Amino acid sequence: MGFKNLDILLEKYLAGETTLEEERQLKAYFSKEDVPAEYESYKKIFAFTAKEIQLTPRETIKADIKEGITPSRFRRNSLRGIAAAISIFLVSMAVYFTIPQNSTKTYASVKEIDNPEEAYAIAKEALYLVSSKLNNGAAKAAESVERVKTINLYVKEK
Amino acid sequence: MRMKDFAHTVDSLKDTLYRFSLRIVGRTDEAEDVVQEVFVKLWQKRKEFTGVKNLEAMLMKMAKNLSIDKTRSKHRGLMSIAETTPTSYEASSEGQLEAKDALDRVGKLLESLPLKQRMVFQLRDIEEKTYKEIAEIMEIPEAQVKVNLHRARTFIRQELLKADAYGL
């Protein structure tokens, strides 16, 4: 590169009009040891840019990035804990809603009766209630016996 | 995006993103945080990023915005100037010491520039991006990219000439 061209190129450089290729030529030229004193300021600028391009982050930055994109042990454990809690809750709810609950038993309140006549009337009523239920049961049993007899007849015929 | 593609993207862009962020925040630890945040976001939103035309420009934009947010955070208001001083280079011999001084001086001049000029200088003179790419990352027209670049380069050169003239 001749000095005549160099001045033109440096003017273009200062104006922000050089191409990348022209700037690479300038960098190559100013990387040489001996440069006329009048160009010393340019030499410093290009020496600075050549040095700065060598700056790199710590070696461990890749490991830091990897750690940043991988869920940590704490987060993994937390997620497992949450998943386990949700599972237990869902199973409990399923059991609660699908298995029929024992009907709540209500017990008649115990009442002390002092009047014997009243006690007799209540006892009589209660016995009547029980006997009517037993009669129903006997009727049902008789009905079932009749059914069994019919089935037996059918089986014998076969 | 598969893990393999993600790992490849990290390998090819982490350094560029780091330097760009460092130019904005001025602290290595914060610049590294930004790089990490950008890639974690990329992974979390990888489905949204599928088919993005210029992934690099998109990630550079993310790094720019996160870095600017960091400089605006309340915590940073309490930081001392020393904590945000640009990278200082090492030297052993006298010649190296002179070269180191020159590098440090350019670094300090660059740090004194307005943010937009600093970012454009970084993207063009260090990362060698095209005017079009810079315009996309910076979200400004190409003409503004060139204006900012012109101002940044001219300022640094003039200040260096002044320093040389005063024998600094």
Interface residues (C-beta under 8 A of the other chain):
Chain A: Y13 L14 A15 G16 E17 L20 E23 R24 E40 S41 Y42 K44 I45 A47 F48 T49 K51 E52 I53 L55 T56 P57 R58 I61 K62 D64 I65 G68 I69
Chain B: F6 V10 D11 K14 D15 Y18 R19 L22 T28 A31 E32 V35 Q36 F39 V40 W43 Q44 T87 Y89 A99 A102 L103 R105 V106 G107 L110 R124 D125 I126 E127 E128 T130 V145 K146 V147 N148 L149 H150 R153 T154 I156 R157 L160 L161 D164
